[in-house]
Amino acid sequence: MLILNSGGTFNKKYNPLNGKLEIPYNNEAIENILKSMDVKYDLAGLIYKDSLDMTMDDRKMLARVIMESEDDTFIIVHGTDTMHLSAEFLAEIFDDRKIVLIGAMKPFEIDNIEATLNLGIAIGFTRALQENGVYICMSGHVEPWDKIYKNTKFGKFEVAK
C-alpha cells in the first residue's frame, strides 16, 4: 500500500506570522498518525495544495505515480472540495487498482480526531477490500466515488440516495 499526500485541509497548519491556515510542504500530519501503528506504510508527498487549486496536471501527476508504482493499493490524502473530480478522473483510468481518497473537514493540527479516523478507516478498508475501484472515505463512510458527496450545507459527506 502506498499513501500519497496531495495536501488539503487535512494537512493545514496555522501560520502565526500571517494568521492563515496553510498547507506545509511536508507529510507531518500523516506521519504523526502512522507513528501509532505497528505496520509501516510507504508515504509520498506530491502536490501540497488546497484542492480548489488542483489542476488537471496535478491529477495527471497522481495518475502517473499510481501507474508507475508496483503497489496495487493507494490511499490519497486530498482536499474535500474537488476530491470527487480527482476520483472521477482516476476511475476513468484505473480498473485494476484499489484507490481510496480521504480528507478532513478540520485540519489535523486543530482537531486530530477526524483526520486520524479517516486514515484509519481507509487503511482498514483497503486491507479488507477485495474489489478494485476508486472510493471516497469521509464522515465514517467508505463508498464508491460516485455514491458519496460533500454536503456543503451541513459540512459533511453523505451517501447518495
N, CA, C and O of each residue as an XYZ file, in Angstrom:
644
protein
N       0.835     -1.178      0.000
C       0.000      0.000      0.000
C       0.884      1.246      0.000
O       1.890      1.315      0.706
N       0.487      2.221     -0.804
C       1.200      3.490     -0.882
C       0.228      4.613     -0.529
O      -0.851      4.717     -1.113
N       0.616      5.444      0.425
C      -0.176      6.610      0.799
C       0.424      7.811      0.091
O       1.616      8.092      0.217
N      -0.421      8.518     -0.657
C       0.009      9.707     -1.401
C      -0.612     10.945     -0.764
O      -1.815     10.980     -0.508
N       0.199     11.944     -0.513
C      -0.279     13.180      0.098
C      -0.343     14.279     -0.952
O       0.675     14.653     -1.535
N      -1.544     14.792     -1.188
C      -1.683     15.899     -2.131
C      -2.075     17.201     -1.443
O      -2.277     18.218     -2.106
N      -2.182     17.176     -0.118
C      -2.478     18.408      0.607
C      -3.864     18.422      1.197
O      -4.297     17.446      1.810
N      -4.569     19.536      1.014
C      -5.917     19.677      1.538
C      -5.940     20.113      2.991
O      -4.900     20.231      3.639
N      -7.141     20.349      3.489
C      -7.344     20.796      4.863
C      -6.730     19.830      5.863
O      -6.222     20.258      6.900
N      -6.766     18.545      5.574
C      -6.166     17.511      6.421
C      -4.800     17.967      6.940
O      -4.491     17.797      8.119
N      -3.993     18.543      6.061
C      -2.605     18.912      6.353
C      -2.406     20.344      6.844
O      -1.309     20.680      7.289
N      -3.410     21.183      6.780
C      -3.209     22.615      7.051
C      -2.706     22.878      8.465
O      -3.056     22.188      9.422
N      -1.865     23.912      8.550
C      -1.307     24.356      9.826
C      -1.499     25.862      9.939
O      -1.525     26.582      8.941
N      -1.629     26.313     11.163
C      -1.781     27.742     11.426
C      -0.431     28.430     11.340
O       0.532     28.006     11.979
N      -0.362     29.497     10.547
C       0.853     30.302     10.436
C       0.686     31.523     11.344
O      -0.107     32.411     11.030
N       1.412     31.585     12.458
C       1.241     32.705     13.387
C       1.736     34.042     12.841
O       1.401     35.094     13.385
N       2.522     34.010     11.782
C       3.035     35.257     11.211
C       1.990     35.999     10.389
O       1.954     37.230     10.383
N       1.126     35.237      9.684
C       0.126     35.911      8.859
C      -1.308     35.565      9.271
O      -2.263     36.090      8.698
N      -1.460     34.687     10.257
C      -2.790     34.348     10.757
C      -3.605     33.464      9.835
O      -4.824     33.378      9.987
N      -2.958     32.799      8.877
C      -3.681     31.966      7.910
C      -3.382     30.490      8.128
O      -2.350     30.113      8.683
N      -4.330     29.665      7.669
C      -4.087     28.230      7.612
C      -3.428     27.940      6.275
O      -3.939     28.331      5.226
N      -2.296     27.258      6.313
C      -1.532     26.973      5.108
C      -1.177     25.495      5.045
O      -1.099     24.813      6.066
N      -0.968     25.023      3.842
C      -0.555     23.631      3.653
C       0.967     23.596      3.599
O       1.570     24.139      2.673
N       1.586     22.962      4.583
C       3.056     22.896      4.584
C       3.552     21.895      3.545
O       2.822     20.996      3.128
N       4.782     22.066      3.145
C       5.414     21.142      2.196
C       6.056     19.998      2.963
O       7.268     19.790      2.903
N       5.207     19.250      3.695
C       5.686     18.083      4.422
C       4.519     17.128      4.654
O       3.377     17.433      4.311
N       4.811     15.997      5.227
C       3.815     14.955      5.487
C       3.587     14.768      6.981
O       3.173     13.697      7.424
N       3.856     15.804      7.748
C       3.868     15.709      9.206
C       2.572     15.155      9.793
O       2.619     14.284     10.661
N       1.433     15.633      9.345
C       0.154     15.161      9.900
C      -0.007     13.656      9.700
O      -0.368     12.935     10.630
N       0.258     13.192      8.499
C       0.120     11.760      8.200
C       1.161     10.956      8.971
O       0.851      9.896      9.515
N       2.385     11.451      9.020
C       3.444     10.759      9.750
C       3.082     10.615     11.227
O       3.348      9.573     11.827
N       2.478     11.650     11.821
C       2.088     11.576     13.227
C       1.033     10.499     13.457
O       1.063      9.815     14.480
N       0.115     10.342     12.533
C      -0.899      9.294     12.655
C      -0.255      7.922     12.493
O      -0.530      7.007     13.270
N       0.596      7.779     11.491
C       1.208      6.478     11.205
C       2.144      6.002     12.313
O       2.370      4.800     12.452
N       2.692      6.927     13.106
C       3.582      6.546     14.208
C       2.897      5.610     15.200
O       3.554      4.792     15.844
N       1.589      5.733     15.319
C       0.865      4.934     16.306
C       0.531      3.529     15.812
O      -0.067      2.748     16.552
N       0.900      3.196     14.599
C       0.563      1.891     14.031
C       1.773      0.962     14.044
O       2.913      1.398     13.882
N       1.502     -0.316     14.238
C       2.574     -1.310     14.245
C       3.082     -1.626     12.842
O       4.224     -2.055     12.675
N       2.243     -1.418     11.843
C       2.591     -1.720     10.458
C       3.130     -0.441      9.803
O       2.621      0.652     10.051
N       4.135     -0.585      8.991
C       4.712      0.567      8.283
C       4.146      0.645      6.873
O       4.011     -0.369      6.187
N       3.821      1.845      6.454
C       3.289      2.076      5.112
C       4.189      3.062      4.387
O       4.764      3.964      4.996
N       4.302      2.877      3.074
C       5.050      3.826      2.266
C       4.218      5.093      2.113
O       3.001      5.033      1.936
N       4.887      6.235      2.184
C       4.233      7.535      2.113
C       5.019      8.437      1.186
O       6.240      8.548      1.297
N       4.309      9.085      0.265
C       4.954     10.029     -0.650
C       4.133     11.309     -0.721
O       2.923     11.277     -0.945
N       4.806     12.423     -0.529
C       4.166     13.723     -0.702
C       4.351     14.181     -2.129
O       5.447     14.099     -2.684
N       3.254     14.673     -2.731
C       3.334     15.027     -4.154
C       3.016     16.478     -4.462
O       3.787     17.148     -5.150
N       1.891     16.973     -3.963
C       1.379     18.223     -4.513
C       1.295     19.339     -3.472
O       1.691     20.465     -3.771
N       0.806     19.080     -2.289
C       0.713     20.057     -1.201
C      -0.104     21.288     -1.586
O       0.378     22.419     -1.516
N      -1.353     21.047     -1.994
C      -2.237     22.141     -2.399
C      -3.601     22.014     -1.750
O      -4.025     20.928     -1.353
N      -4.273     23.138     -1.653
C      -5.701     23.133     -1.373
C      -6.366     22.549     -2.614
O      -5.941     22.836     -3.733
N      -7.386     21.745     -2.435
C      -7.957     21.075     -3.610
C      -8.603     22.063     -4.583
O      -8.758     21.750     -5.763
N      -8.978     23.236     -4.110
C      -9.518     24.236     -5.032
C      -8.462     24.713     -6.025
O      -8.792     25.255     -7.080
N      -7.197     24.508     -5.684
C      -6.096     24.900     -6.569
C      -5.567     23.744     -7.410
O      -4.638     23.929     -8.196
N      -6.147     22.552     -7.256
C      -5.706     21.380     -8.035
C      -6.023     21.598     -9.514
O      -7.078     22.122     -9.870
N      -5.101     21.189    -10.347
C      -5.266     21.316    -11.788
C      -5.299     19.930    -12.434
O      -5.045     18.920    -11.778
N      -5.608     19.901    -13.697
C      -5.571     18.641    -14.427
C      -4.151     18.077    -14.443
O      -3.966     16.861    -14.400
N      -3.159     18.947    -14.505
C      -1.768     18.481    -14.448
C      -1.476     17.788    -13.115
O      -0.748     16.796    -13.079
N      -2.042     18.305    -12.018
C      -1.868     17.664    -10.720
C      -2.515     16.280    -10.713
O      -1.937     15.324    -10.197
N      -3.704     16.177    -11.283
C      -4.386     14.883    -11.346
C      -3.608     13.899    -12.229
O      -3.536     12.708    -11.923
N      -3.037     14.396    -13.308
C      -2.219     13.538    -14.171
C      -0.974     13.057    -13.438
O      -0.533     11.926    -13.645
N      -0.400     13.909    -12.577
C       0.759     13.505    -11.793
C       0.370     12.381    -10.826
O       1.112     11.408    -10.684
N      -0.773     12.502    -10.167
C      -1.253     11.432     -9.293
C      -1.397     10.128    -10.083
O      -0.948      9.069     -9.645
N      -2.022     10.227    -11.237
C      -2.236      9.039    -12.072
C      -0.904      8.430    -12.507
O      -0.753      7.208    -12.525
N       0.045      9.269    -12.851
C       1.353      8.768    -13.299
C       2.068      8.026    -12.164
O       2.663      6.972    -12.388
N       2.009      8.571    -10.960
C       2.646      7.909     -9.817
C       1.976      6.560     -9.555
O       2.654      5.567     -9.292
N       0.656      6.529     -9.627
C      -0.069      5.274     -9.424
C       0.296      4.270    -10.516
O       0.540      3.097    -10.235
N       0.329      4.736    -11.748
C       0.627      3.863    -12.882
C       2.030      3.267    -12.783
O       2.239      2.104    -13.130
N       2.982      4.054    -12.316
C       4.376      3.609    -12.261
C       4.712      2.828    -10.994
O       5.788      2.239    -10.893
N       3.801      2.823    -10.038
C       4.049      2.147     -8.775
C       3.871      0.634     -8.901
O       3.061      0.155     -9.694
N       4.635     -0.097     -8.114
C       4.471     -1.544     -8.047
C       3.307     -1.927     -7.135
O       2.856     -3.073     -7.150
N       2.822     -0.976     -6.344
C       1.691     -1.227     -5.456
C       0.404     -1.331     -6.256
O       0.317     -0.845     -7.384
N      -0.594     -1.970     -5.658
C      -1.904     -2.017     -6.298
C      -2.977     -1.380     -5.417
O      -4.154     -1.358     -5.777
N      -2.560     -0.862     -4.258
C      -3.480     -0.245     -3.322
C      -2.938      1.114     -2.910
O      -1.766      1.254     -2.558
N      -3.821      2.124     -2.961
C      -3.400      3.504     -2.718
C      -4.412      4.225     -1.847
O      -5.621      4.052     -2.001
N      -3.910      5.024     -0.941
C      -4.733      5.980     -0.206
C      -4.201      7.349     -0.581
O      -3.000      7.607     -0.490
N      -5.104      8.227     -1.003
C      -4.704      9.575     -1.396
C      -5.325     10.572     -0.424
O      -6.548     10.672     -0.322
N      -4.474     11.311      0.290
C      -4.948     12.393      1.139
C      -5.157     13.591      0.224
O      -4.238     14.031     -0.466
N      -6.384     14.113      0.229
C      -6.810     15.093     -0.777
C      -7.767     16.083     -0.121
O      -8.472     15.736      0.827
N      -7.791     17.293     -0.617
C      -8.777     18.259     -0.153
C     -10.185     17.831     -0.547
O     -10.381     17.162     -1.562
N     -11.156     18.219      0.262
C     -12.514     17.718      0.077
C     -13.309     18.430     -1.015
O     -14.262     17.859     -1.547
N     -12.942     19.656     -1.358
C     -13.762     20.414     -2.314
C     -13.752     19.842     -3.719
O     -14.762     19.916     -4.419
N     -12.639     19.277     -4.148
C     -12.573     18.713     -5.505
C     -12.161     17.246     -5.501
O     -11.724     16.709     -6.519
N     -12.304     16.615     -4.361
C     -11.976     15.195     -4.234
C     -12.723     14.364     -5.269
O     -12.161     13.446     -5.865
N     -13.987     14.693     -5.476
C     -14.809     13.938     -6.435
C     -14.281     14.066     -7.859
O     -14.399     13.126     -8.644
N     -13.704     15.208     -8.204
C     -13.162     15.391     -9.557
C     -11.924     14.517     -9.773
O     -11.763     13.902    -10.828
N     -11.058     14.471     -8.764
C      -9.876     13.611     -8.869
C     -10.285     12.146     -8.880
O      -9.718     11.348     -9.626
N     -11.268     11.787     -8.055
C     -11.745     10.399     -8.019
C     -12.318      9.989     -9.371
O     -12.037      8.896     -9.864
N     -13.115     10.859     -9.963
C     -13.695     10.556    -11.277
C     -12.599     10.380    -12.319
O     -12.646      9.449    -13.123
N     -11.615     11.269    -12.307
C     -10.503     11.186    -13.249
C      -9.756      9.862    -13.096
O      -9.463      9.189    -14.084
N      -9.453      9.495    -11.858
C      -8.719      8.249    -11.616
C      -9.555      7.028    -11.976
O      -9.017      6.032    -12.459
N     -10.861      7.091    -11.748
C     -11.746      5.963    -12.075
C     -11.804      5.723    -13.585
O     -12.007      4.591    -14.025
N     -11.627      6.775    -14.372
C     -11.631      6.620    -15.828
C     -10.365      5.917    -16.322
O     -10.360      5.334    -17.406
N      -9.302      5.974    -15.532
C      -8.019      5.412    -15.935
C      -7.795      4.016    -15.360
O      -7.313      3.125    -16.059
N      -8.144      3.822    -14.082
C      -7.765      2.599    -13.372
C      -8.972      1.735    -13.036
O      -9.931      2.188    -12.410
N      -8.901      0.481    -13.468
C      -9.886     -0.509    -13.025
C      -9.169     -1.725    -12.440
O      -9.792     -2.738    -12.124
N      -7.841     -1.601    -12.303
C      -7.038     -2.716    -11.823
C      -6.330     -2.413    -10.507
O      -5.378     -3.098    -10.133
N      -6.804     -1.378     -9.807
C      -6.187     -0.988     -8.547
C      -7.265     -0.589     -7.538
O      -8.410     -0.309     -7.895
N      -6.863     -0.574     -6.283
C      -7.730     -0.103     -5.210
C      -7.235      1.283     -4.816
O      -6.087      1.439     -4.399
N      -8.093      2.284     -4.946
C      -7.718      3.661     -4.662
C      -8.777      4.254     -3.734
O      -9.968      4.231     -4.042
N      -8.332      4.781     -2.601
C      -9.247      5.410     -1.647
C      -8.772      6.830     -1.391
O      -7.632      7.045     -0.978
N      -9.647      7.799     -1.637
C      -9.343      9.199     -1.353
C      -9.926      9.560      0.001
O     -11.071      9.228      0.309
N      -9.119     10.247      0.808
C      -9.575     10.711      2.116
C      -9.213     12.170      2.283
O      -8.388     12.707      1.544
N      -9.828     12.798      3.246
C      -9.519     14.176      3.585
C     -10.025     14.448      4.984
O     -10.272     13.526      5.761
N     -10.176     15.726      5.298
C     -10.717     16.122      6.591
C     -11.365     17.493      6.443
O     -10.904     18.336      5.673
N     -12.421     17.696      7.182
C     -13.095     18.995      7.183
C     -12.368     19.976      8.104
O     -12.484     21.190      7.936
N     -11.617     19.446      9.079
C     -10.827     20.262     10.006
C      -9.376     19.803      9.923
O      -9.118     18.604      9.811
N      -8.432     20.724      9.976
C      -7.017     20.340      9.932
C      -6.634     19.423     11.095
O      -7.149     19.576     12.202
N      -5.747     18.489     10.850
C      -5.218     17.603     11.877
C      -4.674     18.410     13.052
O      -4.864     18.033     14.208
N      -3.999     19.516     12.760
C      -3.388     20.339     13.806
C      -4.441     20.927     14.757
O      -4.159     21.137     15.937
N      -5.630     21.189     14.258
C      -6.681     21.794     15.081
C      -7.510     20.734     15.791
O      -7.818     20.877     16.974
N      -7.873     19.670     15.078
C      -8.660     18.576     15.656
C      -8.195     17.294     14.984
O      -8.576     16.999     13.852
N      -7.365     16.534     15.694
C      -6.740     15.378     15.055
C      -7.653     14.160     14.961
O      -7.271     13.163     14.348
N      -8.819     14.206     15.536
C      -9.685     13.026     15.556
C     -10.200     12.666     14.165
O     -10.070     11.515     13.749
N     -10.775     13.608     13.446
C     -11.371     13.298     12.138
C     -10.329     12.774     11.149
O     -10.550     11.752     10.499
N      -9.209     13.461     11.035
C      -8.171     13.043     10.093
C      -7.651     11.650     10.453
O      -7.461     10.806      9.577
N      -7.426     11.418     11.738
C      -6.944     10.116     12.192
C      -7.967      9.029     11.898
O      -7.614      7.953     11.414
N      -9.222      9.305     12.189
C     -10.279      8.338     11.932
C     -10.373      8.014     10.443
O     -10.452      6.844     10.069
N     -10.364      9.036      9.594
C     -10.485      8.797      8.158
C      -9.322      7.971      7.620
O      -9.525      7.064      6.813
N      -8.112      8.276      8.059
C      -6.966      7.495      7.591
C      -7.039      6.064      8.128
O      -6.758      5.115      7.396
N      -7.411      5.905      9.389
C      -7.523      4.564      9.963
C      -8.591      3.728      9.272
O      -8.373      2.554      8.971
N      -9.745      4.335      9.023
C     -10.811      3.612      8.318
C     -10.338      3.215      6.926
O     -10.562      2.084      6.494
N      -9.688      4.130      6.224
C      -9.227      3.853      4.863
C      -8.199      2.724      4.845
O      -8.233      1.873      3.956
N      -7.291      2.707      5.810
C      -6.292      1.636      5.869
C      -6.982      0.299      6.112
O      -6.695     -0.681      5.424
N      -7.875      0.252      7.070
C      -8.594     -0.991      7.347
C      -9.428     -1.444      6.168
O      -9.467     -2.630      5.842
N     -10.095     -0.500      5.530
C     -10.924     -0.816      4.367
C     -10.084     -1.398      3.235
O     -10.454     -2.412      2.643
N      -8.961     -0.761      2.934
C      -8.142     -1.240      1.818
C      -7.537     -2.605      2.117
O      -7.338     -3.407      1.206
N      -7.244     -2.872      3.373
C      -6.667     -4.179      3.728
C      -7.692     -5.293      3.573
O      -7.331     -6.437      3.295
N      -8.970     -4.967      3.753
C     -10.026     -5.981      3.632
C     -10.674     -6.002      2.251
O     -11.408     -6.933      1.921
N     -10.406     -4.993      1.457
C     -11.075     -4.818      0.168
C     -10.680     -5.893     -0.843
O      -9.499     -6.178     -1.039
N     -11.667     -6.466     -1.463
C     -11.446     -7.480     -2.492
C     -11.531     -6.894     -3.901
O     -10.796     -7.306     -4.798
N     -12.437     -5.928     -4.087
C     -12.697     -5.397     -5.432
C     -11.877     -4.150     -5.718
O     -11.746     -3.267     -4.870
N     -11.332     -4.091     -6.917
C     -10.661     -2.882     -7.357
C     -11.689     -1.791     -7.569
O     -12.869     -2.066     -7.788
N     -11.234     -0.554     -7.502
C     -12.127      0.568     -7.739
C     -11.598      1.816     -7.058
O     -10.572      1.791     -6.378
N     -12.322      2.909     -7.256
C     -11.974      4.188     -6.644
C     -13.068      4.522     -5.634
O     -14.255      4.532     -5.959
N     -12.645      4.794     -4.408
C     -13.558      5.019     -3.294
C     -13.232      6.346     -2.609
O     -12.130      6.878     -2.744
N     -14.208      6.862     -1.878
C     -14.003      8.030     -1.020
C     -14.337      7.608      0.401
O     -15.368      6.984      0.652
N     -13.451      7.956      1.328
C     -13.628      7.658      2.752
C     -13.723      8.982      3.499
O     -12.728      9.687      3.664
N     -14.930      9.311      3.946
C     -15.161     10.545      4.683
C     -16.380     10.366      5.587
O     -17.297      9.610      5.267
N     -16.378     11.060      6.703
C     -17.529     11.124      7.621
C     -18.021      9.744      8.047
O     -19.223      9.547      8.221
N     -17.114      8.790      8.216
C     -17.480      7.459      8.649
C     -17.993      6.554      7.554
O     -18.421      5.433      7.828
N     -17.960      7.016      6.324
C     -18.423      6.233      5.172
C     -17.242      5.908      4.268
O     -16.308      6.700      4.145
N     -17.289      4.746      3.640
C     -16.390      4.432      2.528
C     -17.293      3.897      1.432
O     -17.937      2.859      1.594
N     -17.335      4.607      0.327
C     -18.240      4.263     -0.768
C     -17.523      4.447     -2.104
O     -16.540      5.183     -2.189
N     -18.015      3.778     -3.140
C     -17.505      4.093     -4.472
C     -17.625      5.606     -4.696
O     -18.576      6.238     -4.235
N     -16.663      6.164     -5.397
C     -16.552      7.620     -5.528
C     -17.842      8.288     -5.991
O     -18.113      9.427     -5.609
N     -18.638      7.604     -6.803
C     -19.849      8.230     -7.347
C     -21.087      7.975     -6.490
O     -22.204      8.287     -6.905
N     -20.895      7.411     -5.297
C     -22.014      7.128     -4.394
C     -21.961      7.979     -3.121
O     -22.770      7.784     -2.214
N     -21.019      8.913     -3.049
C     -20.858      9.748     -1.861
C     -20.568     11.176     -2.320
O     -19.908     11.388     -3.337
N     -21.064     12.146     -1.564
C     -20.867     13.540     -1.968
C     -20.695     14.425     -0.738
O     -21.088     14.059      0.370
N     -20.103     15.588     -0.953
C     -19.910     16.546      0.122
C     -21.154     17.421      0.213
O     -21.497     18.128     -0.735
N     -21.823     17.366      1.353
C     -22.978     18.215      1.620
C     -22.435     19.498      2.234
O     -22.135     19.547      3.427
N     -22.310     20.537      1.412
C     -21.704     21.782      1.885
C     -22.616     22.529      2.856
O     -22.145     23.369      3.622
N     -23.897     22.237      2.831
C     -24.825     22.881      3.770
C     -24.563     22.415      5.200
O     -24.654     23.202      6.142
N     -24.235     21.129      5.359
C     -24.023     20.561      6.682
C     -22.546     20.274      6.998
O     -22.220     19.864      8.112
N     -21.663     20.486      6.027
C     -20.230     20.301      6.252
C     -19.828     18.869      6.520
O     -18.983     18.603      7.374
N     -20.436     17.935      5.785
C     -20.089     16.530      5.941
C     -20.370     15.795      4.640
O     -21.062     16.299      3.755
N     -19.817     14.590      4.546
C     -20.070     13.753      3.375
C     -21.252     12.838      3.672
O     -21.430     12.361      4.793
N     -22.051     12.608      2.639
C     -23.217     11.758      2.760
C     -23.274     10.783      1.604
O     -22.747     11.042      0.523
N     -23.917      9.666      1.847
C     -24.104      8.662      0.808
C     -25.269      9.096     -0.067
O     -26.333      9.458      0.434
N     -25.059      9.055     -1.382
C     -26.109      9.435     -2.324
C     -27.251      8.416     -2.265
O     -27.026      7.215     -2.116
N     -28.448      8.911     -2.383
C     -29.617      8.020     -2.324
C     -30.106      7.667     -3.700
O     -31.080      6.927     -3.838
